[in-house]
């Protein structure tokens, strides 16, 4: 098979392309961790101490590798995002050399590498509309499964602890379900804006996802959902012309600036609206203690994914200061600082910040219903309260890599910019020639006109004509 065969398959459709889409849906399902928490990992240990969960991911990694090899000719065209992601993954593996548990760092780095690789492959393999459809369909199935679990098997689908009565669907707790439903609604909205032929189905998906978020009573997820839906409308309006675009940018800056001022001067108002206390449930104490420990290894950190182990000395100091068994920093950037140092923070900022800067000029050119831009914004917002950056076997980091790849990579599609040169040649105009206009059959001479009392003259002139000489 020649190198262009996979691209022709995308344009023509067919069984192989359909199977590839189903394979991506399966990987997305696994990365969402649906059913894994309630059935296989009730203690939320991430499967690190459960051999069955480690073995379960090996076929998923094999499938990702097979998909990447199948689409290798096309993926090579996405050299810029591939280079940035490779630098970050290289630093993750390099941290094993100074980690106090190199074996654990290498094993978990491999999981993070495959998660990153799938996000890169997913965005590079499909055009924007098709990718959004796969996302929306996958989360529609997950949402329907969560609804069924909450109604038919409430022991699993509804929480019974401190948040008793809140729906959690197929996940361990309600906030996980809320985040998944936000991703689903965003994918469905993107598919509609990208011109899908299944508008009614995906409108139903948005309604289902919003309903599940309401039933989870996750205020943060509801706020993020509103940001995503309003952002889709604002980005769509910016395409109507320069004046509208300037107005929307001004409105966005005003809203964001106002929120920042409220956050700075009266943070208790925002926290109260989200149902949180001003200390973010004790997180500020964690952050202060973590910064003191990170100062002991500022450039390199303590190694990827080992800082919060039970036998970690710096983590023991933090737990002693805070008085409880802290599992993570609850801040993606501080977790990266503790694990990979300021070098890791800089590489992560480059991978996530550069696409966001490019999005200011390119959000409407990738033709994905603004999915990449909006998801990246939402992801960056959540990183300040959740440890999603370089999350292994997690869908949030995989989709963040996909969003960065879409914004930094070339554009494909049925009407895409990457077309053969013969299809992009400008239309040739016929040559411009000059010739005398043919004479009238009977040239008029001056004569009185009884009816109108005026004369007419038919001059012989040279007129330009377009056509073959």
C-alpha positions as a printed Julia matrix, in Angstrom:
469×3 Matrix{Float64}:
   0.0    0.0     0.0
   1.42   3.4    -0.93
   1.93   6.23    1.54
  -1.2    8.13    0.47
  -3.51   5.14    0.98
  -4.69   6.09    4.51
  -5.59   9.62    3.35
  -7.59   8.2     0.45
  -9.42   5.92    2.84
 -10.44   8.94    4.93
 -11.87  10.73    1.94
 -13.64   7.7     0.53
 -14.83   6.18    3.83
 -15.12   2.43    3.96
 -14.92  -0.42    6.4
 -11.35   0.22    7.55
 -12.09   3.84    8.38
 -15.21   2.84   10.31
 -13.28   0.25   12.29
 -10.64   2.86   13.07
 -13.32   5.2    14.43
 -14.73   2.39   16.59
 -11.23   1.63   17.87
 -10.8    5.29   18.87
 -14.15   5.2    20.64
 -13.0    2.16   22.61
  -9.75   3.87   23.66
 -11.69   6.97   24.7
 -14.02   4.77   26.75
 -11.04   3.22   28.54
  -9.37   6.57   29.15
 -12.59   7.9    30.69
 -12.13   5.26   33.44
 -15.83   4.45   33.32
 -16.69   1.33   35.38
 -13.04   0.97   36.47
 -13.52   2.93   39.68
 -16.78   1.4    40.94
 -15.83  -2.21   40.11
 -12.04  -2.59   39.94
 -10.51   0.33   41.81
 -12.85   1.44   44.61
  -9.94   2.92   46.58
  -8.93   5.11   43.6
  -5.35   3.85   43.67
  -5.08   4.21   39.9
  -4.41   0.53   39.5
  -0.8    0.97   40.62
  -0.99  -1.85   43.17
  -3.4   -4.05   41.23
  -1.76  -6.33   38.65
  -5.06  -6.96   36.87
  -5.42  -3.26   36.05
  -1.84  -3.01   34.83
  -2.39  -5.97   32.52
  -5.72  -4.55   31.35
  -3.99  -1.53   29.85
  -1.47  -3.51   27.81
  -3.95  -4.38   24.99
  -5.0   -0.72   24.92
  -1.39   0.36   24.43
  -0.97  -2.24   21.7
  -4.07  -0.91   19.92
  -2.79   2.68   20.16
   0.56   1.63   18.72
  -1.12  -0.23   15.84
  -3.27   2.81   15.01
  -0.22   5.09   15.03
   1.73   2.78   12.71
  -1.26   2.55   10.36
  -1.51   6.32   10.09
   2.24   7.04   10.24
   2.5    8.73    6.79
  -0.11  11.28    7.76
   1.15  11.76   11.32
   4.57  12.73   10.0
   3.04  15.91    8.58
   2.26  17.07   12.14
   5.92  17.58   12.96
   5.54  20.71   15.1
   3.15  19.35   17.76
   4.99  16.01   17.61
   8.28  17.76   18.42
   6.86  19.68   21.39
   5.11  16.67   22.88
   8.22  14.54   22.37
  10.33  17.04   24.32
   7.95  16.9    27.25
   7.74  13.08   27.2
  11.55  12.87   26.95
  11.88  14.96   30.13
   9.36  12.68   31.86
  11.48   9.62   31.07
  14.68  11.48   31.95
  13.35  12.15   35.44
  13.87   8.47   36.23
  17.59   9.22   36.53
  17.01  11.35   39.66
  13.82   9.69   40.91
  14.03   7.9    44.28
  12.04   5.06   42.63
  13.25   4.76   39.0
  11.24   1.61   38.28
   7.95   3.24   39.2
   8.84   6.39   37.28
   9.68   4.43   34.12
   6.52   2.33   34.3
   4.26   5.31   34.85
   6.13   7.37   32.26
   5.3    4.68   29.71
   1.6    5.04   30.55
   1.84   8.84   30.2
   3.64   8.45   26.87
   0.89   6.25   25.4
  -1.78   8.63   26.69
   0.03  11.51   24.98
   0.55   9.48   21.82
  -3.14   8.66   21.49
  -4.14  12.32   21.83
  -1.64  13.26   19.13
  -2.8   10.44   16.84
  -6.5   11.17   17.37
  -6.26  14.8    16.28
  -3.88  14.11   13.39
  -5.83  11.14   12.02
  -9.31  12.66   11.61
 -10.64  15.92   10.28
 -12.3   18.24   12.78
 -15.9   17.24   12.09
 -15.25  13.52   12.23
 -13.21  13.82   15.41
 -15.99  15.79   17.11
 -18.54  13.17   16.02
 -16.48  10.35   17.55
 -16.14  12.29   20.8
 -19.84  13.15   20.94
 -20.93   9.58   20.15
 -18.62   8.08   22.77
 -19.82  10.4    25.51
 -23.43   9.93   24.44
 -23.0    6.22   25.14
 -21.29   6.98   28.46
 -24.03   9.41   29.44
 -26.76   6.92   28.58
 -24.93   4.26   30.58
 -24.66   6.6    33.56
 -28.37   7.42   33.35
 -29.24   3.72   33.27
 -26.93   3.0    36.22
 -28.44   5.8    38.32
 -32.0    4.6    37.67
 -31.65   0.82   37.51
 -28.68   0.25   39.84
 -28.47   3.22   42.23
 -26.0    1.36   44.46
 -23.42   2.12   41.77
 -24.91   5.11   39.96
 -25.75   7.25   43.03
 -23.41   8.29   45.85
 -24.17   7.16   49.4
 -21.47   8.98   51.38
 -21.22  12.66   52.31
 -22.73  13.54   48.92
 -25.6   11.08   49.28
 -28.16  11.4    46.51
 -25.82  12.98   43.97
 -25.51  11.01   40.74
 -22.11   9.61   39.77
 -23.1    7.32   36.87
 -20.33   4.97   35.79
 -17.6    6.73   37.76
 -16.21   6.71   41.28
 -17.64  10.08   42.3
 -19.86  12.86   41.01
 -17.14  15.3    39.91
 -15.67  12.69   37.57
 -19.04  12.22   35.91
 -19.52  15.98   35.71
 -16.2   16.42   33.91
 -17.0   13.62   31.44
 -20.38  15.12   30.64
 -18.78  18.53   30.03
 -16.43  16.9    27.51
 -19.4   15.19   25.88
 -21.47  18.36   25.55
 -18.49  20.23   24.14
 -17.87  17.5    21.56
 -21.54  17.43   20.53
 -21.65  21.22   20.15
 -18.48  21.12   18.07
 -19.92  18.43   15.8
 -23.03  20.56   15.2
 -21.01  23.68   14.43
 -18.69  21.69   12.15
 -21.66  20.67    9.98
 -22.55  17.15   11.07
 -25.45  15.38    9.4
 -26.69  14.12   12.78
 -27.75  17.39   14.36
 -30.77  16.01   16.22
 -28.76  13.18   17.73
 -26.1   15.51   19.06
 -28.59  18.08   20.3
 -30.02  15.21   22.31
 -26.49  14.44   23.52
 -26.08  18.01   24.79
 -29.4   17.81   26.64
 -28.48  14.45   28.19
 -25.04  15.66   29.3
 -26.51  18.82   30.81
 -29.14  16.78   32.66
 -26.49  14.45   34.09
 -24.43  17.44   35.26
 -27.46  18.89   37.02
 -28.17  15.56   38.71
 -24.55  15.29   39.85
 -24.91  18.7    41.58
 -21.36  19.53   40.51
 -21.35  23.32   40.42
 -17.88  23.47   38.92
 -18.92  21.23   36.02
 -22.05  23.31   35.44
 -19.99  26.51   35.34
 -17.5   24.97   32.89
 -20.38  23.72   30.71
 -21.79  27.25   30.49
 -18.34  28.59   29.6
 -18.06  26.05   26.79
 -21.52  26.66   25.33
 -21.28  30.46   25.57
 -17.76  30.34   24.15
 -19.0   28.39   21.12
 -21.56  31.09   20.41
 -19.08  33.92   20.85
 -16.5   32.33   18.56
 -19.2   31.75   15.97
 -20.25  35.4    16.11
 -16.65  36.55   15.62
 -16.77  35.23   12.06
 -19.41  37.76   11.06
 -16.94  40.57   10.5
 -14.2   42.71   12.05
 -16.61  44.91   14.01
 -18.33  41.92   15.61
 -14.98  40.28   16.3
 -13.67  43.38   18.09
 -16.88  43.59   20.11
 -16.65  39.94   21.15
 -12.98  40.29   22.11
 -13.78  43.38   24.17
 -16.67  41.55   25.86
 -14.49  38.54   26.61
 -11.67  40.66   28.04
 -14.18  42.6    30.15
 -15.78  39.45   31.58
 -12.44  37.74   32.27
 -10.99  40.93   33.75
 -14.04  41.38   35.96
 -13.81  37.8    37.18
 -10.11  38.29   37.93
 -10.86  41.44   39.94
 -13.56  39.61   41.95
 -11.15  36.73   42.5
  -8.5   39.14   43.78
 -10.63  41.48   45.9
 -13.48  39.25   47.08
 -12.63  35.59   46.44
 -15.17  34.42   49.02
 -17.98  35.44   46.65
 -16.73  33.15   43.9
 -16.0   30.29   46.28
 -19.44  30.61   47.84
 -21.06  30.49   44.4
 -19.16  27.26   43.7
 -19.96  25.79   47.11
 -16.33  25.93   48.33
 -14.64  27.59   51.26
 -12.03  30.37   50.73
  -9.17  27.98   51.47
 -10.34  25.63   48.7
 -10.89  22.82   51.22
  -7.44  23.29   52.7
  -5.61  23.38   49.36
  -3.83  26.65   50.03
  -2.09  25.0    53.0
  -1.0   22.14   50.72
   0.35  24.58   48.14
   2.41  26.5    50.7
   3.95  23.32   52.09
   4.62  21.94   48.62
   6.43  25.09   47.5
   8.79  24.74   50.43
   9.6   21.15   49.49
   9.95  21.97   45.77
  12.54  24.63   46.61
  14.91  21.8    47.56
  14.92  20.49   43.96
  13.79  23.5    41.9
  14.98  22.57   38.4
  14.38  18.83   38.2
  11.85  17.96   40.88
  11.74  14.54   42.55
  10.86  12.38   39.53
   7.66  11.73   37.61
   4.71  10.23   39.51
   6.57   9.29   42.71
   6.29  12.44   44.83
   3.04  11.4    46.55
   3.97   7.8    47.3
   3.53   6.63   50.87
   7.3    6.33   51.34
   8.07   9.77   49.87
   9.98  11.85   52.41
   8.94  15.31   51.05
   5.31  14.17   50.91
   5.54  12.99   54.53
   6.61  16.49   55.57
   3.62  17.99   53.73
   1.2   15.53   55.34
   2.63  16.29   58.73
   2.21  20.04   58.21
  -1.35  19.8    56.92
  -2.46  17.09   59.33
  -4.08  14.78   56.79
  -3.11  12.23   54.14
  -2.7   14.52   51.13
  -2.99  12.5    47.86
  -2.05  15.2    45.32
  -1.4   18.94   45.14
  -4.85  19.55   43.62
  -3.05  21.88   41.21
  -1.61  20.59   37.98
   1.22  23.1    37.76
   2.42  22.54   41.31
   2.33  18.79   40.8
   4.5   19.18   37.71
   6.84  21.44   39.68
   7.23  18.8    42.41
   7.81  15.99   39.91
   9.72  17.62   37.03
  10.92  20.96   38.38
  10.76  24.32   36.67
  12.06  22.75   33.46
   9.02  20.5    33.38
   6.74  23.44   34.13
   8.31  25.4    31.27
   7.89  22.53   28.8
   4.28  22.01   29.89
   3.59  25.73   29.49
   5.07  25.62   25.99
   2.98  22.6    24.97
  -0.24  24.16   26.26
   0.45  27.88   25.88
   1.72  28.02   22.31
  -1.43  26.39   20.84
  -3.58  28.81   22.83
  -1.63  31.74   21.38
  -2.0   30.29   17.87
  -5.73  29.86   18.5
  -6.15  33.65   18.57
  -5.46  33.66   14.82
  -6.44  30.13   13.8
  -9.49  29.05   15.81
 -11.79  29.19   12.77
  -9.34  27.62   10.31
  -9.07  24.14   11.83
 -12.78  23.54   11.11
 -13.57  21.51   14.23
 -16.47  23.55   15.56
 -14.04  25.48   17.82
 -13.5   22.31   19.85
  -9.71  22.57   20.16
  -9.76  26.2    21.31
 -12.56  25.78   23.83
 -11.27  22.51   25.25
  -7.79  23.95   25.73
  -9.23  26.97   27.57
 -11.36  24.73   29.8
  -8.45  22.39   30.44
  -6.16  25.24   31.47
  -8.83  26.59   33.83
  -9.2   23.22   35.55
  -5.44  22.69   35.91
  -5.38  25.28   38.69
  -7.53  23.05   40.89
  -6.93  19.54   39.49
  -3.76  17.58   38.63
  -4.56  16.83   34.99
  -1.23  17.76   33.35
   0.63  14.61   32.21
  -2.13  12.48   33.72
  -1.47   8.84   32.78
  -4.35   6.76   31.41
  -6.6    9.81   31.7
  -8.83  11.3    29.03
  -8.3   14.93   30.07
  -4.59  14.91   29.19
  -5.18  12.89   26.01
  -7.73  15.42   24.76
  -5.49  18.33   25.73
  -2.75  16.82   23.53
  -5.34  16.39   20.76
  -6.38  20.05   21.05
  -2.76  21.23   20.9
  -2.14  19.02   17.86
  -5.14  20.39   15.99
  -4.15  24.0    16.57
  -0.47  23.55   15.69
  -0.8   21.02   12.87
  -1.89  21.31    9.24
  -5.55  21.28    8.25
  -7.13  18.34    6.47
 -10.63  17.87    5.18
 -12.73  17.37    2.12
 -12.27  21.04    1.34
  -8.97  21.3     3.16
  -5.94  23.36    2.41
  -3.69  20.33    1.94
  -4.71  19.33   -1.57
  -2.65  18.27   -4.57
  -1.11  21.15   -6.45
  -3.14  20.43   -9.56
  -6.33  21.08   -7.54
  -5.07  24.38   -6.16
  -4.01  26.01   -9.46
  -5.8   29.32  -10.01
  -8.45  29.32  -12.67
  -6.97  30.4   -16.01
  -8.63  33.39  -17.62
  -8.96  33.58  -21.42
  -6.54  36.01  -23.08
  -7.51  39.66  -23.47
  -7.68  40.64  -27.19
  -8.84  43.66  -29.14
 -10.75  43.84  -32.37
 -13.05  46.25  -34.14
 -16.72  45.93  -33.46
 -18.64  44.68  -36.51
 -20.41  47.41  -38.48
 -24.14  47.78  -38.26
 -26.07  46.27  -41.18
 -27.23  49.7   -42.35
 -25.22  52.63  -40.97
 -27.49  55.43  -40.04
 -27.05  58.91  -41.45
 -28.48  62.1   -40.19
 -32.15  62.5   -40.92
 -34.98  64.36  -39.25
 -37.03  62.3   -36.83
 -40.62  63.54  -37.01
 -41.7   61.69  -33.91
 -38.92  62.8   -31.56
 -37.29  65.71  -33.32
 -33.69  64.5   -32.84
 -30.96  62.72  -34.72
 -29.04  59.52  -33.92
 -25.53  58.52  -34.84
 -23.99  55.03  -34.73
 -20.26  55.58  -34.31
 -17.69  52.99  -35.33
 -15.58  52.32  -32.21
 -13.09  49.83  -30.9
 -14.43  47.84  -27.96
 -12.54  45.4   -25.77
 -13.8   41.82  -25.85
 -12.84  38.78  -23.8
 -12.3   35.59  -25.71
  -9.98  33.64  -27.94
  -8.21  35.66  -30.62
